[in-house]
Amino acid sequence: MTRRGVTVVTGASAGVGRATARALAGRGFDVALLARGEAGLEAAAEEVRAAGGRALSVPTDVAHYDQVEAAAGRVEDELGPIDAWVNDAMATVFAPVWEVSPDDFRRAIEVTLLGQVWGTKVALARMRPRDRGSIVNVGSALAFIGIPLQSAYCSAKFACRGFFESTRAELLHEGSHVRLSMVHLPAVNTPQFDWGATTVDRHPQPVPPIYQPEIAAERIVETVLDGRRARVVGSWNKLLVAAGSLFPGYGNQYAAIAAWSSQFTSRPISPDRPANLHAPLDGGSDAGAHGSFDDKAGGFWAPSFLRSLPQTAKNAGTALSRTVAEKRRRLSADR
Ligand SMILES: NC(=O)c1ccc[n+]([C@@H]2O[C@H](COP(=O)([O-])OP(=O)(O)OC[C@H]3O[C@@H](n4cnc5c(N)ncnc54)[C@H](OP(=O)(O)O)[C@@H]3O)[C@@H](O)[C@H]2O)c1
């Protein structure tokens, strides 16, 4: 296969980034893999080679600009000019904001928001002078609708969207041919829920419908190739994004009702379980692309999601009546 060029994927050791690295290699790209966990990076590099691409793993903490800049330099020295850069890395904490320590909140923002900013900056430093290249930043429905227990993550993802809009306008202003895109993912079955920090004593889970990381990776690779401005992946996700944007008050009520207990399974965990927020957790073992919810994943048509539809409809109705009641209360207070 003719080689298509050099790509960089942050967060490539696990989850969506891991599946994206594999998919890029399958489409003819060489892939530089940036993350912290060495076992995951090595396993990802093996997969890229098996798919026919050249692989370079560069242990990097994306929260640190100097490390990201050094990684980009090494990629260009060893693989060649960077054609595409995917900012995927994230780290989070599942807990009500009043239980999140300032250190944990700051760190989630530094990895999830600043990691994307630093990645975009170092990619632009190389792509703008050449007037070519593609940067894809990974977003979420939670860049449009804030849900409980994820204030740090939602703050970061909303801010990632602001950063994207502003930077894209700057590129358009100067007539640049560098493409900057954002792909907003639905809930995906990744290790995030197995190693995210939490103060809750039950195992976190993605809010159904849950997709597999390969679906997310395909949409990211399509965006690298077609350079479209933005993509929202998944029909349910599209509905959430529209509701969050058009009816934010209703979105708040719906999130309050539907997105608390649905973020946890009944499986107990220790609130002190090890987390990957401040340091990698692969401890010599490779987490891979998939999390522990293969049995629930399958997107909109997964049996678990179809079974939850009556409850979803009930929650939507309750949220609507609460929104109307809140509006009435406000109107009568105004009179
Ligand atoms: N899973 C979902 O439900 C979902 C939904 C919507 C959007 N997304 C988006 O999809 C992307 C990937 O999420 P995911 O679910 O695949 O997460 P994940 O399973 O937790 O994987 C996160 C990746 O980021 C890396 N990482 C974490 N901290 C890092 C740091 N400081 N420096 C460098 N790399 C770091 C991790 O590797 P190391 O620990 O080895 O560094 C891992 O490779 C994120 O942008 C997320 O917002 C996910």
Ligand as a Chemical Component Dictionary entry (heavy atoms), coordinates in Angstrom:
data_LIG
# 
_chem_comp.id                   LIG 
_chem_comp.type                 NON-POLYMER 
_chem_comp.pdbx_formal_charge   0 
_chem_comp.three_letter_code    LIG 
# 
loop_
_chem_comp_atom.comp_id 
_chem_comp_atom.atom_id 
_chem_comp_atom.alt_atom_id 
_chem_comp_atom.type_symbol 
_chem_comp_atom.charge 
_chem_comp_atom.model_Cartn_x 
_chem_comp_atom.model_Cartn_y 
_chem_comp_atom.model_Cartn_z 
_chem_comp_atom.pdbx_ordinal 
LIG N1  N1  N 0  -15.203 6.819  26.366 1  
LIG C1  C1  C 0  -16.222 7.649  26.214 2  
LIG O1  O1  O 0  -17.352 7.368  26.621 3  
LIG C2  C2  C 0  -16.020 8.964  25.503 4  
LIG C3  C3  C 0  -17.155 9.699  25.183 5  
LIG C4  C4  C 0  -17.011 10.903 24.505 6  
LIG C5  C5  C 0  -15.752 11.350 24.184 7  
LIG N2  N2  N 1  -14.651 10.612 24.528 8  
LIG C6  C6  C 0  -13.339 11.166 24.197 9  
LIG O2  O2  O 0  -12.529 10.176 23.607 10 
LIG C7  C7  C 0  -11.163 10.434 23.918 11 
LIG C8  C8  C 0  -10.531 9.178  24.468 12 
LIG O3  O3  O 0  -11.231 8.771  25.624 13 
LIG P1  P1  P 0  -11.163 7.261  26.124 14 
LIG O4  O4  O 0  -12.492 6.934  26.665 15 
LIG O5  O5  O -1 -10.547 6.427  25.079 16 
LIG O6  O6  O 0  -10.179 7.413  27.368 17 
LIG P2  P2  P 0  -9.235  6.300  28.061 18 
LIG O7  O7  O 0  -9.718  4.946  27.770 19 
LIG O8  O8  O 0  -9.106  6.708  29.480 20 
LIG O9  O9  O 0  -7.839  6.525  27.324 21 
LIG C9  C9  C 0  -7.209  7.755  27.522 22 
LIG C10 C10 C 0  -5.882  7.783  26.827 23 
LIG O10 O10 O 0  -5.239  9.018  27.186 24 
LIG C11 C11 C 0  -3.957  8.713  27.756 25 
LIG N3  N3  N 0  -3.604  9.705  28.767 26 
LIG C12 C12 C 0  -4.205  9.941  29.968 27 
LIG N4  N4  N 0  -3.548  10.919 30.606 28 
LIG C13 C13 C 0  -2.529  11.318 29.789 29 
LIG C14 C14 C 0  -1.494  12.278 29.898 30 
LIG N5  N5  N 0  -1.378  13.050 30.967 31 
LIG N6  N6  N 0  -0.617  12.395 28.877 32 
LIG C15 C15 C 0  -0.715  11.597 27.786 33 
LIG N7  N7  N 0  -1.667  10.684 27.615 34 
LIG C16 C16 C 0  -2.568  10.541 28.623 35 
LIG C17 C17 C 0  -4.100  7.315  28.335 36 
LIG O11 O11 O 0  -2.868  6.648  28.384 37 
LIG P3  P3  P 0  -1.801  6.677  29.594 38 
LIG O12 O12 O 0  -2.588  6.563  30.849 39 
LIG O13 O13 O 0  -0.979  5.510  29.224 40 
LIG O14 O14 O 0  -1.079  7.972  29.474 41 
LIG C18 C18 C 0  -4.964  6.655  27.258 42 
LIG O15 O15 O 0  -4.155  6.293  26.168 43 
LIG C19 C19 C 0  -11.146 11.583 24.923 44 
LIG O16 O16 O 0  -10.854 12.801 24.261 45 
LIG C20 C20 C 0  -12.570 11.610 25.435 46 
LIG O17 O17 O 0  -12.966 12.884 25.862 47 
LIG C21 C21 C 0  -14.757 9.424  25.181 48 
# 
loop_
_chem_comp_bond.comp_id 
_chem_comp_bond.atom_id_1 
_chem_comp_bond.atom_id_2 
_chem_comp_bond.value_order 
_chem_comp_bond.pdbx_ordinal 
LIG N1  C1  SING 1  
LIG C1  O1  DOUB 2  
LIG C1  C2  SING 3  
LIG C2  C3  SING 4  
LIG C2  C21 DOUB 5  
LIG C3  C4  DOUB 6  
LIG C4  C5  SING 7  
LIG C5  N2  DOUB 8  
LIG N2  C6  SING 9  
LIG N2  C21 SING 10 
LIG C6  O2  SING 11 
LIG C6  C20 SING 12 
LIG O2  C7  SING 13 
LIG C7  C8  SING 14 
LIG C7  C19 SING 15 
LIG C8  O3  SING 16 
LIG O3  P1  SING 17 
LIG P1  O4  DOUB 18 
LIG P1  O5  SING 19 
LIG P1  O6  SING 20 
LIG O6  P2  SING 21 
LIG P2  O7  DOUB 22 
LIG P2  O8  SING 23 
LIG P2  O9  SING 24 
LIG O9  C9  SING 25 
LIG C9  C10 SING 26 
LIG C10 O10 SING 27 
LIG C10 C18 SING 28 
LIG O10 C11 SING 29 
LIG C11 N3  SING 30 
LIG C11 C17 SING 31 
LIG N3  C12 SING 32 
LIG N3  C16 SING 33 
LIG C12 N4  DOUB 34 
LIG N4  C13 SING 35 
LIG C13 C14 SING 36 
LIG C13 C16 DOUB 37 
LIG C14 N5  SING 38 
LIG C14 N6  DOUB 39 
LIG N6  C15 SING 40 
LIG C15 N7  DOUB 41 
LIG N7  C16 SING 42 
LIG C17 O11 SING 43 
LIG C17 C18 SING 44 
LIG O11 P3  SING 45 
LIG P3  O12 DOUB 46 
LIG P3  O13 SING 47 
LIG P3  O14 SING 48 
LIG C18 O15 SING 49 
LIG C19 O16 SING 50 
LIG C19 C20 SING 51 
LIG C20 O17 SING 52 
# 
